[in-house]
Amino acid sequence: MLAAADLRSGDRVLEVGSGGYNAALIAELVGATGTVVSIDIDPDVTANARAALDRAGYPHVQVVQADAAHGHPDAGLFDVILVTVESSDVPPAWRHQLAPAGRLIVPLRMRGNTRCLTLRHDGDHLTATAAVQCGFVAMQGEGADPVTRIRLYGDDIVLTLDDPTTRADPERLAAALDGPRVEAWTQITATVDEHGVFESIHLWLASQPRPYGVLTVDRHKVGDLLDPDNKFTCPTLLGPDSFAHLTLRQPRRGVYEFGDHGFGPAADRLVAELTDLILTWDRDYRHGPGPAITVHPTGTPVPATDRPQLLVPRRHTTIAITWPAPIHDSKDPQ
């Protein structure tokens, strides 16, 4: 995150989420002419950060106990706002307190997929110039946006919904696990050292304008009942009484094949849809640049496009995930 922030001598930096250590690193990077303000909602956290910074020789770093959703307006504009907690939205204060050429580094959660975005002003909205998969503790206070967690098998299989437009019936989805499992395999493979491939397919599946959630599964307790591709955030297509999720198998060491498992009365249809999405990703987007991610203040228009696009509505913004033109449509043979 510090590298993404491109910190320079003399920069004015607002750190959201205090601990002390990271603020000290920022202070070293911006130098004696820079300004560092670290803000946190928890008074115990700010007290510990203040004490640690003083002991370590950084009394000039400002520590503020407040709700970071409001930023720190008393300090003027910041060259960098660096958010070290997971957020589902971009409060107006962050955008308004960011200098015209500033960088906002924020772990933004989009349908259960968190990406550390480097955001910059782009007219009336913010555009991500970089995105890295990550995980952080969730924001507290006014900026907190709790997800919906549905227990399908006690605490061992939990479906998480992170989209106000998605509804699910817990009893019907849990009952789907009592029926047979539908399987399909795609012959699409990936190696463990193929950079970004797994985060790419996760974001592609999350980007579909249809009911979607992520599964968290304790593999040690569910046995062969459920085999997710990722035990923390497994992409899952949803129906009223059925679901299908991404899975993997290992045909040989270091190589994984993508497939899908489905449960419930509509499992065959959902598995077919998920298989088609995997094949489309592999053909058109796997080797491309990935999607453009933009953040638009609520009430401002999001440009229309004929490319695959998902709009994630939040309180203050709409997040647009827009995939490029399919590779096979390009006139460039390379």
Secondary structure, DSSP 8 states (H G I E B T S, - for coil): -HHHHT--TT-EEEEES--SHHHHHHHHHH-TT-EEEEEES-HHHHHHHHHHHHHHT-TTSEEEES-GGG--GGG--EEEEEE-SBBSS--HHHHHTEEEEEEEEEEEEETTEEEEEEEEEETTEEEEEEEEE----B--GGG----EEEESSTTSEEEEE--TT----HHHHHHHTTS--EEEEEEEEEETTSTTHHHHHHHHHHTSSS-EEEEEE-HHHHTTS---SSSSSEEEEE-SS-EEEEEEEEEETTEEEEEEEEESTTHHHHHHHHHHHHHHIIIIITTS---EEEEEETTS-----SS-EEEEE-SSEEEEEE----GGG-S---
